[in-house]
Amino acid sequence: MRKEGQIRIPSGCAISGIFAKDGKRFCGEDIIDSIAVMHDRSNGLGGGFAAYGIYPEYKDLYAFHVFYDNTSSKQECERFLEQHFDIVNLSKIPVRKIPEITDEPLIWRYFVNPLPTRLADSQLDEREFVARCVIRINTHIDGAYVFSSGKNMGVFKAVGFPEDVGRFYRLDEYEGYCWTAHGRYPTNTPGWWGGAHPFAMLDFSIVHNGEISSYDANRRYIEMYGYKCTLQTDTEVLTYMVDYLRRKQGLSYEEIASVMAAPFWSTIEAMPENERQKLTFLRSAFSGLLVTGPFSILLGFEGGMMALNDRLKLRSMVVAEKDEKVYVASEESAIRVVEPHPDHIWAPRGGEPVIITLNGGVR
């Protein structure tokens, strides 16, 4: 019989992120090396990456990454895209065939802009128009799934260990200023290509370690505002929640953290009046978006990244800085493998967001 300390019991899933505050782009090798250290936290049923700044030549266009089950679903989706968007460029996403990644769907990429006439007729702003089109494809076209839809960013995910997914998508050939990664250990949902992390809507992407016990309440709330949770995983709802709170409600990222990982009422009561009033309003106005259960998440967005633990800190998260780079990971070892000598390293408190943005804002 194995004794305590002789067997590894992972706390489910692994996340890692690297952000260059000066905006200097770097290839995906470091993020692959970082997430590979935490191999034992996943079981080969899902891995993925989000990268920002990787499409500078198309930075003003929406980059749709799409999975297709077959050619008929591809044809139907492309008819929809042609009716709603100007397709500037389309191609298969380049991959490197490796034995560890099997049963891949058709994987295509489209750089698009909304057709001016369609956009005007919709009476929607551009980002809402794009978001609704993505939701319509994912809910009405059988066998088609838009898994990435932001500008100058992209999500790359599959069934497999994350280091194999990185090699499969040839991420060493991309350069970006922000990378996030996920190794999946699904506990109560199936391992499939669409269910791998990150989940994305427009430029927002989330990787998540943990389990959202409030999923049903969060899902019911967010679906009142036009979102559809169809992917059989609790993490999907987190992405829609961020999109709703940031894009539709105009909350800051600090305020979003105060909604999702809200302080306890007893903590709020002990705060100074101005802060107490603000947090009381946020907890009351968005009570259906309080996230309960153990979680640590990395949120990527245009020009920034946010790390957040649940308020009880039931999942590990370590943050480090070295010169202009910030590193976040489930384990310190995943940081030190790519940056052995950080200037500063710490573990954020539960519910305390770590928000990093480009120097001087989005470029």
C-alpha beads as a LAMMPS data file, in Angstrom:
LAMMPS data file: protein, C-alpha beads

363 atoms
362 bonds

1 atom types
1 bond types

-500.0 500.0 xlo xhi
-500.0 500.0 ylo yhi
-500.0 500.0 zlo zhi

Masses

1 110.0

Atoms # bond

1 1 1 0.000 0.000 0.000
2 1 1 1.275 3.460 -0.848
3 1 1 1.769 5.776 2.083
4 1 1 0.806 9.410 2.345
5 1 1 3.281 11.514 0.393
6 1 1 4.006 8.702 -2.084
7 1 1 1.036 9.421 -4.302
8 1 1 0.121 12.670 -5.979
9 1 1 -3.468 13.873 -5.558
10 1 1 -3.846 16.903 -7.814
11 1 1 -6.439 19.543 -7.001
12 1 1 -7.818 19.300 -10.496
13 1 1 -6.703 21.163 -13.617
14 1 1 -3.794 23.546 -14.151
15 1 1 -3.672 27.151 -15.326
16 1 1 -0.772 29.332 -16.371
17 1 1 -0.363 32.798 -17.843
18 1 1 2.446 35.085 -19.017
19 1 1 1.927 38.789 -19.739
20 1 1 4.424 41.326 -21.137
21 1 1 3.480 44.775 -19.835
22 1 1 5.684 46.498 -22.422
23 1 1 3.724 44.805 -25.220
24 1 1 6.746 42.971 -26.628
25 1 1 5.515 39.862 -28.355
26 1 1 7.077 36.475 -27.614
27 1 1 6.438 33.017 -28.991
28 1 1 4.391 30.286 -27.337
29 1 1 7.308 28.096 -26.231
30 1 1 7.430 29.489 -22.671
31 1 1 3.736 28.984 -21.988
32 1 1 3.950 25.420 -23.318
33 1 1 6.947 24.708 -21.058
34 1 1 5.125 26.256 -18.090
35 1 1 1.915 24.264 -18.413
36 1 1 3.856 21.047 -19.178
37 1 1 5.373 21.108 -15.665
38 1 1 1.854 20.554 -14.296
39 1 1 1.222 17.529 -16.516
40 1 1 -0.118 15.457 -13.611
41 1 1 -2.877 17.979 -12.936
42 1 1 -4.610 17.004 -16.190
43 1 1 -5.574 13.646 -17.647
44 1 1 -5.340 14.185 -21.385
45 1 1 -9.006 15.065 -21.858
46 1 1 -8.471 18.745 -22.626
47 1 1 -5.800 21.370 -23.106
48 1 1 -5.737 24.808 -24.622
49 1 1 -4.250 28.271 -24.953
50 1 1 -5.345 31.848 -25.565
51 1 1 -2.928 34.306 -27.166
52 1 1 -3.215 38.076 -27.606
53 1 1 -1.428 40.202 -30.197
54 1 1 -0.890 37.286 -32.599
55 1 1 -2.625 38.766 -35.658
56 1 1 -1.114 42.263 -36.103
57 1 1 -1.688 42.194 -39.871
58 1 1 -5.426 41.674 -39.233
59 1 1 -5.700 43.526 -35.917
60 1 1 -8.846 45.446 -36.927
61 1 1 -10.744 42.315 -37.988
62 1 1 -12.564 39.721 -35.890
63 1 1 -10.747 36.386 -35.993
64 1 1 -13.228 33.506 -35.901
65 1 1 -11.774 30.099 -35.037
66 1 1 -14.323 27.411 -35.852
67 1 1 -14.672 23.660 -35.284
68 1 1 -16.752 21.719 -37.828
69 1 1 -17.999 18.163 -37.552
70 1 1 -18.285 17.786 -41.323
71 1 1 -18.295 19.647 -44.643
72 1 1 -22.066 20.213 -44.612
73 1 1 -21.901 22.116 -41.319
74 1 1 -18.977 24.116 -42.751
75 1 1 -20.978 25.027 -45.836
76 1 1 -23.995 26.094 -43.773
77 1 1 -21.869 28.207 -41.442
78 1 1 -20.037 29.869 -44.324
79 1 1 -23.354 30.794 -45.952
80 1 1 -24.326 32.495 -42.687
81 1 1 -20.983 34.281 -42.466
82 1 1 -21.249 35.524 -46.053
83 1 1 -24.707 36.941 -45.312
84 1 1 -23.510 38.888 -42.262
85 1 1 -19.792 39.595 -42.706
86 1 1 -17.189 40.668 -45.182
87 1 1 -14.781 37.704 -45.152
88 1 1 -11.336 39.170 -45.780
89 1 1 -9.409 35.927 -45.386
90 1 1 -10.214 32.305 -44.629
91 1 1 -8.065 29.210 -44.275
92 1 1 -7.530 26.046 -42.312
93 1 1 -5.733 26.687 -39.041
94 1 1 -2.258 25.191 -39.556
95 1 1 -1.568 22.150 -37.399
96 1 1 1.278 19.713 -36.898
97 1 1 0.067 16.127 -37.040
98 1 1 1.166 14.255 -33.927
99 1 1 0.034 10.828 -32.661
100 1 1 -1.111 12.211 -29.288
101 1 1 -3.905 14.303 -30.873
102 1 1 -6.602 12.288 -32.633
103 1 1 -10.149 12.618 -33.920
104 1 1 -9.675 16.277 -34.762
105 1 1 -12.618 18.104 -36.334
106 1 1 -12.266 20.452 -39.299
107 1 1 -10.541 23.566 -37.881
108 1 1 -10.912 26.804 -39.824
109 1 1 -10.107 30.481 -39.315
110 1 1 -11.921 33.522 -40.744
111 1 1 -10.945 37.190 -40.549
112 1 1 -14.172 39.152 -40.855
113 1 1 -15.918 42.496 -40.432
114 1 1 -19.688 42.978 -40.149
115 1 1 -21.369 44.008 -43.387
116 1 1 -22.295 47.698 -42.974
117 1 1 -25.836 47.159 -44.268
118 1 1 -26.454 44.209 -41.943
119 1 1 -25.006 46.108 -39.006
120 1 1 -27.150 49.173 -39.723
121 1 1 -30.305 47.082 -40.126
122 1 1 -29.653 45.313 -36.824
123 1 1 -29.597 48.636 -34.886
124 1 1 -26.927 47.069 -32.657
125 1 1 -23.442 48.234 -31.864
126 1 1 -20.716 46.265 -33.626
127 1 1 -19.611 44.068 -30.734
128 1 1 -23.182 43.118 -29.822
129 1 1 -23.847 42.253 -33.470
130 1 1 -20.800 39.977 -33.566
131 1 1 -21.644 38.348 -30.227
132 1 1 -25.192 37.576 -31.356
133 1 1 -23.923 36.073 -34.603
134 1 1 -21.518 33.834 -32.675
135 1 1 -24.298 32.676 -30.339
136 1 1 -26.590 32.006 -33.298
137 1 1 -23.993 29.853 -35.060
138 1 1 -23.273 27.891 -31.900
139 1 1 -26.923 27.250 -31.088
140 1 1 -28.535 26.901 -34.528
141 1 1 -25.976 25.358 -36.892
142 1 1 -25.506 21.729 -35.969
143 1 1 -21.868 20.669 -36.089
144 1 1 -20.393 24.189 -36.086
145 1 1 -18.816 25.857 -33.065
146 1 1 -17.122 29.267 -33.046
147 1 1 -14.649 28.891 -30.184
148 1 1 -12.789 32.189 -30.640
149 1 1 -14.111 35.512 -31.947
150 1 1 -11.957 38.440 -30.778
151 1 1 -9.690 40.893 -32.576
152 1 1 -5.943 40.252 -32.697
153 1 1 -6.278 37.190 -30.454
154 1 1 -7.045 33.534 -30.738
155 1 1 -7.966 30.426 -28.766
156 1 1 -6.384 27.062 -29.597
157 1 1 -7.747 23.978 -27.832
158 1 1 -8.217 20.241 -28.218
159 1 1 -8.579 16.920 -26.437
160 1 1 -5.109 16.062 -25.211
161 1 1 -2.456 17.104 -22.733
162 1 1 -1.752 20.820 -23.068
163 1 1 1.876 20.457 -24.162
164 1 1 0.712 18.202 -27.001
165 1 1 -2.040 20.678 -27.919
166 1 1 0.571 23.436 -28.112
167 1 1 2.740 21.403 -30.465
168 1 1 -0.303 20.371 -32.512
169 1 1 -1.267 24.006 -33.149
170 1 1 2.381 25.040 -33.808
171 1 1 2.206 27.744 -31.160
172 1 1 5.982 28.131 -31.279
173 1 1 5.342 29.891 -34.608
174 1 1 3.019 32.558 -33.098
175 1 1 4.021 35.651 -31.138
176 1 1 1.837 37.521 -28.653
177 1 1 2.116 39.807 -25.615
178 1 1 -0.194 37.634 -23.465
179 1 1 -0.576 33.869 -23.249
180 1 1 -2.815 31.785 -20.994
181 1 1 -2.959 27.999 -20.815
182 1 1 -5.043 25.222 -19.308
183 1 1 -4.626 21.546 -18.575
184 1 1 -7.981 19.904 -17.954
185 1 1 -9.009 17.241 -15.459
186 1 1 -12.782 16.963 -16.041
187 1 1 -14.673 15.541 -13.108
188 1 1 -18.341 15.657 -14.054
189 1 1 -18.415 16.701 -17.726
190 1 1 -17.099 14.886 -20.813
191 1 1 -13.730 15.478 -22.404
192 1 1 -14.339 16.778 -25.910
193 1 1 -12.854 19.429 -28.193
194 1 1 -15.481 22.075 -27.511
195 1 1 -15.324 21.505 -23.760
196 1 1 -11.597 22.177 -23.481
197 1 1 -10.502 25.548 -22.077
198 1 1 -10.150 28.445 -22.759
199 1 1 -13.716 29.571 -23.332
200 1 1 -14.063 32.846 -25.179
201 1 1 -16.514 35.524 -26.258
202 1 1 -15.146 38.381 -28.354
203 1 1 -11.786 39.318 -26.774
204 1 1 -12.595 37.773 -23.367
205 1 1 -11.139 34.324 -22.598
206 1 1 -11.120 32.295 -19.395
207 1 1 -9.147 29.323 -18.110
208 1 1 -10.378 27.889 -14.843
209 1 1 -9.327 25.417 -12.176
210 1 1 -12.083 24.286 -9.854
211 1 1 -15.788 23.605 -9.793
212 1 1 -18.600 26.147 -9.926
213 1 1 -21.264 24.934 -7.504
214 1 1 -23.385 27.997 -8.343
215 1 1 -23.446 27.074 -12.050
216 1 1 -27.209 26.604 -12.328
217 1 1 -27.985 29.933 -10.639
218 1 1 -25.339 31.743 -12.710
219 1 1 -26.569 30.107 -15.924
220 1 1 -30.222 30.986 -15.313
221 1 1 -29.265 34.597 -14.616
222 1 1 -27.036 35.069 -17.658
223 1 1 -29.405 33.336 -20.073
224 1 1 -31.990 36.045 -19.321
225 1 1 -29.716 38.371 -21.321
226 1 1 -29.440 36.375 -24.543
227 1 1 -26.561 34.030 -23.757
228 1 1 -26.887 30.271 -24.252
229 1 1 -24.844 27.776 -22.259
230 1 1 -24.634 24.707 -24.480
231 1 1 -21.166 23.240 -23.922
232 1 1 -21.719 20.947 -20.925
233 1 1 -19.225 22.673 -18.651
234 1 1 -19.480 25.179 -15.807
235 1 1 -16.603 27.329 -17.095
236 1 1 -18.544 28.522 -20.130
237 1 1 -20.859 30.612 -17.965
238 1 1 -17.928 32.525 -16.432
239 1 1 -16.954 33.916 -19.826
240 1 1 -20.477 35.131 -20.542
241 1 1 -20.670 36.676 -17.080
242 1 1 -17.530 38.726 -17.730
243 1 1 -18.807 39.797 -21.146
244 1 1 -22.113 40.889 -19.609
245 1 1 -20.596 42.745 -16.667
246 1 1 -17.829 44.459 -18.632
247 1 1 -19.280 45.102 -22.082
248 1 1 -22.959 45.526 -21.258
249 1 1 -22.853 46.903 -17.716
250 1 1 -19.576 48.828 -17.962
251 1 1 -18.086 47.525 -14.709
252 1 1 -14.365 47.793 -14.084
253 1 1 -12.382 44.581 -13.662
254 1 1 -12.045 45.308 -9.936
255 1 1 -15.845 45.576 -9.736
256 1 1 -16.270 42.364 -11.729
257 1 1 -14.059 40.584 -9.191
258 1 1 -16.220 42.063 -6.395
259 1 1 -19.303 40.548 -8.047
260 1 1 -17.910 37.105 -8.852
261 1 1 -15.888 36.691 -5.631
262 1 1 -17.889 39.060 -3.452
263 1 1 -16.719 39.632 0.127
264 1 1 -18.856 38.165 2.877
265 1 1 -21.530 40.482 4.274
266 1 1 -19.703 40.540 7.597
267 1 1 -16.574 41.770 5.824
268 1 1 -18.505 44.444 3.944
269 1 1 -20.104 45.713 7.151
270 1 1 -16.653 46.408 8.625
271 1 1 -15.534 48.527 5.658
272 1 1 -15.456 52.345 5.400
273 1 1 -18.803 53.823 4.351
274 1 1 -18.018 54.618 0.710
275 1 1 -16.581 51.184 0.049
276 1 1 -19.375 49.528 2.018
277 1 1 -22.047 51.278 -0.057
278 1 1 -20.387 50.313 -3.337
279 1 1 -19.943 46.661 -2.442
280 1 1 -23.444 46.445 -1.010
281 1 1 -24.817 47.724 -4.308
282 1 1 -22.741 45.273 -6.378
283 1 1 -23.707 42.271 -4.214
284 1 1 -27.386 43.254 -4.348
285 1 1 -27.621 44.269 -8.023
286 1 1 -25.786 41.205 -9.363
287 1 1 -26.531 38.623 -6.687
288 1 1 -27.182 35.958 -9.327
289 1 1 -23.589 36.261 -10.538
290 1 1 -21.885 35.432 -7.257
291 1 1 -19.647 32.423 -7.974
292 1 1 -19.452 29.814 -5.237
293 1 1 -17.248 26.753 -5.009
294 1 1 -13.483 26.398 -5.374
295 1 1 -11.972 28.260 -8.310
296 1 1 -8.956 30.039 -9.644
297 1 1 -9.307 31.749 -13.008
298 1 1 -7.238 33.656 -15.513
299 1 1 -9.186 36.149 -17.590
300 1 1 -7.574 37.425 -20.753
301 1 1 -8.855 40.563 -22.458
302 1 1 -7.621 43.077 -24.998
303 1 1 -4.624 44.754 -23.398
304 1 1 -4.775 42.928 -20.093
305 1 1 -5.097 39.862 -17.877
306 1 1 -6.778 39.275 -14.500
307 1 1 -6.094 36.483 -12.003
308 1 1 -8.753 35.715 -9.384
309 1 1 -9.282 33.140 -6.628
310 1 1 -12.519 32.273 -4.880
311 1 1 -12.953 34.228 -1.653
312 1 1 -11.905 31.235 0.496
313 1 1 -8.872 30.512 -1.703
314 1 1 -9.736 26.857 -2.168
315 1 1 -7.516 26.582 -5.248
316 1 1 -3.844 27.456 -5.426
317 1 1 -2.525 30.407 -7.425
318 1 1 0.937 31.995 -7.484
319 1 1 1.946 35.274 -9.129
320 1 1 5.463 36.501 -9.968
321 1 1 7.074 39.496 -11.651
322 1 1 10.349 39.843 -13.498
323 1 1 11.137 43.131 -15.219
324 1 1 8.219 43.756 -17.625
325 1 1 6.706 40.264 -17.416
326 1 1 4.078 38.923 -15.029
327 1 1 3.599 35.196 -14.472
328 1 1 0.591 33.399 -12.960
329 1 1 0.264 29.661 -12.384
330 1 1 -1.339 27.021 -10.210
331 1 1 2.119 26.026 -8.972
332 1 1 5.310 27.995 -8.347
333 1 1 7.287 25.359 -10.262
334 1 1 5.417 26.294 -13.451
335 1 1 6.732 29.847 -13.112
336 1 1 10.311 28.997 -12.152
337 1 1 10.760 26.646 -15.103
338 1 1 10.545 29.672 -17.439
339 1 1 11.735 32.378 -15.003
340 1 1 14.047 30.912 -12.328
341 1 1 14.792 34.254 -10.651
342 1 1 11.660 36.418 -10.360
343 1 1 11.921 39.840 -8.748
344 1 1 8.802 39.261 -6.665
345 1 1 6.621 36.208 -6.045
346 1 1 3.483 35.891 -3.928
347 1 1 0.148 34.124 -3.490
348 1 1 -2.842 36.507 -3.769
349 1 1 -5.463 36.392 -1.029
350 1 1 -8.863 34.867 -1.700
351 1 1 -11.074 37.198 -3.722
352 1 1 -8.193 39.614 -4.349
353 1 1 -7.844 40.268 -8.107
354 1 1 -4.452 40.722 -9.728
355 1 1 -4.997 42.909 -12.802
356 1 1 -2.217 43.513 -15.306
357 1 1 -2.471 45.844 -18.300
358 1 1 -0.187 47.063 -21.036
359 1 1 1.919 50.091 -20.189
360 1 1 0.093 53.047 -21.709
361 1 1 -3.024 51.014 -22.483
362 1 1 -4.089 49.102 -25.616
363 1 1 -1.995 49.751 -28.709

Bonds

1 1 1 2
2 1 2 3
3 1 3 4
4 1 4 5
5 1 5 6
6 1 6 7
7 1 7 8
8 1 8 9
9 1 9 10
10 1 10 11
11 1 11 12
12 1 12 13
13 1 13 14
14 1 14 15
15 1 15 16
16 1 16 17
17 1 17 18
18 1 18 19
19 1 19 20
20 1 20 21
21 1 21 22
22 1 22 23
23 1 23 24
24 1 24 25
25 1 25 26
26 1 26 27
27 1 27 28
28 1 28 29
29 1 29 30
30 1 30 31
31 1 31 32
32 1 32 33
33 1 33 34
34 1 34 35
35 1 35 36
36 1 36 37
37 1 37 38
38 1 38 39
39 1 39 40
40 1 40 41
41 1 41 42
42 1 42 43
43 1 43 44
44 1 44 45
45 1 45 46
46 1 46 47
47 1 47 48
48 1 48 49
49 1 49 50
50 1 50 51
51 1 51 52
52 1 52 53
53 1 53 54
54 1 54 55
55 1 55 56
56 1 56 57
57 1 57 58
58 1 58 59
59 1 59 60
60 1 60 61
61 1 61 62
62 1 62 63
63 1 63 64
64 1 64 65
65 1 65 66
66 1 66 67
67 1 67 68
68 1 68 69
69 1 69 70
70 1 70 71
71 1 71 72
72 1 72 73
73 1 73 74
74 1 74 75
75 1 75 76
76 1 76 77
77 1 77 78
78 1 78 79
79 1 79 80
80 1 80 81
81 1 81 82
82 1 82 83
83 1 83 84
84 1 84 85
85 1 85 86
86 1 86 87
87 1 87 88
88 1 88 89
89 1 89 90
90 1 90 91
91 1 91 92
92 1 92 93
93 1 93 94
94 1 94 95
95 1 95 96
96 1 96 97
97 1 97 98
98 1 98 99
99 1 99 100
100 1 100 101
101 1 101 102
102 1 102 103
103 1 103 104
104 1 104 105
105 1 105 106
106 1 106 107
107 1 107 108
108 1 108 109
109 1 109 110
110 1 110 111
111 1 111 112
112 1 112 113
113 1 113 114
114 1 114 115
115 1 115 116
116 1 116 117
117 1 117 118
118 1 118 119
119 1 119 120
120 1 120 121
121 1 121 122
122 1 122 123
123 1 123 124
124 1 124 125
125 1 125 126
126 1 126 127
127 1 127 128
128 1 128 129
129 1 129 130
130 1 130 131
131 1 131 132
132 1 132 133
133 1 133 134
134 1 134 135
135 1 135 136
136 1 136 137
137 1 137 138
138 1 138 139
139 1 139 140
140 1 140 141
141 1 141 142
142 1 142 143
143 1 143 144
144 1 144 145
145 1 145 146
146 1 146 147
147 1 147 148
148 1 148 149
149 1 149 150
150 1 150 151
151 1 151 152
152 1 152 153
153 1 153 154
154 1 154 155
155 1 155 156
156 1 156 157
157 1 157 158
158 1 158 159
159 1 159 160
160 1 160 161
161 1 161 162
162 1 162 163
163 1 163 164
164 1 164 165
165 1 165 166
166 1 166 167
167 1 167 168
168 1 168 169
169 1 169 170
170 1 170 171
171 1 171 172
172 1 172 173
173 1 173 174
174 1 174 175
175 1 175 176
176 1 176 177
177 1 177 178
178 1 178 179
179 1 179 180
180 1 180 181
181 1 181 182
182 1 182 183
183 1 183 184
184 1 184 185
185 1 185 186
186 1 186 187
187 1 187 188
188 1 188 189
189 1 189 190
190 1 190 191
191 1 191 192
192 1 192 193
193 1 193 194
194 1 194 195
195 1 195 196
196 1 196 197
197 1 197 198
198 1 198 199
199 1 199 200
200 1 200 201
201 1 201 202
202 1 202 203
203 1 203 204
204 1 204 205
205 1 205 206
206 1 206 207
207 1 207 208
208 1 208 209
209 1 209 210
210 1 210 211
211 1 211 212
212 1 212 213
213 1 213 214
214 1 214 215
215 1 215 216
216 1 216 217
217 1 217 218
218 1 218 219
219 1 219 220
220 1 220 221
221 1 221 222
222 1 222 223
223 1 223 224
224 1 224 225
225 1 225 226
226 1 226 227
227 1 227 228
228 1 228 229
229 1 229 230
230 1 230 231
231 1 231 232
232 1 232 233
233 1 233 234
234 1 234 235
235 1 235 236
236 1 236 237
237 1 237 238
238 1 238 239
239 1 239 240
240 1 240 241
241 1 241 242
242 1 242 243
243 1 243 244
244 1 244 245
245 1 245 246
246 1 246 247
247 1 247 248
248 1 248 249
249 1 249 250
250 1 250 251
251 1 251 252
252 1 252 253
253 1 253 254
254 1 254 255
255 1 255 256
256 1 256 257
257 1 257 258
258 1 258 259
259 1 259 260
260 1 260 261
261 1 261 262
262 1 262 263
263 1 263 264
264 1 264 265
265 1 265 266
266 1 266 267
267 1 267 268
268 1 268 269
269 1 269 270
270 1 270 271
271 1 271 272
272 1 272 273
273 1 273 274
274 1 274 275
275 1 275 276
276 1 276 277
277 1 277 278
278 1 278 279
279 1 279 280
280 1 280 281
281 1 281 282
282 1 282 283
283 1 283 284
284 1 284 285
285 1 285 286
286 1 286 287
287 1 287 288
288 1 288 289
289 1 289 290
290 1 290 291
291 1 291 292
292 1 292 293
293 1 293 294
294 1 294 295
295 1 295 296
296 1 296 297
297 1 297 298
298 1 298 299
299 1 299 300
300 1 300 301
301 1 301 302
302 1 302 303
303 1 303 304
304 1 304 305
305 1 305 306
306 1 306 307
307 1 307 308
308 1 308 309
309 1 309 310
310 1 310 311
311 1 311 312
312 1 312 313
313 1 313 314
314 1 314 315
315 1 315 316
316 1 316 317
317 1 317 318
318 1 318 319
319 1 319 320
320 1 320 321
321 1 321 322
322 1 322 323
323 1 323 324
324 1 324 325
325 1 325 326
326 1 326 327
327 1 327 328
328 1 328 329
329 1 329 330
330 1 330 331
331 1 331 332
332 1 332 333
333 1 333 334
334 1 334 335
335 1 335 336
336 1 336 337
337 1 337 338
338 1 338 339
339 1 339 340
340 1 340 341
341 1 341 342
342 1 342 343
343 1 343 344
344 1 344 345
345 1 345 346
346 1 346 347
347 1 347 348
348 1 348 349
349 1 349 350
350 1 350 351
351 1 351 352
352 1 352 353
353 1 353 354
354 1 354 355
355 1 355 356
356 1 356 357
357 1 357 358
358 1 358 359
359 1 359 360
360 1 360 361
361 1 361 362
362 1 362 363
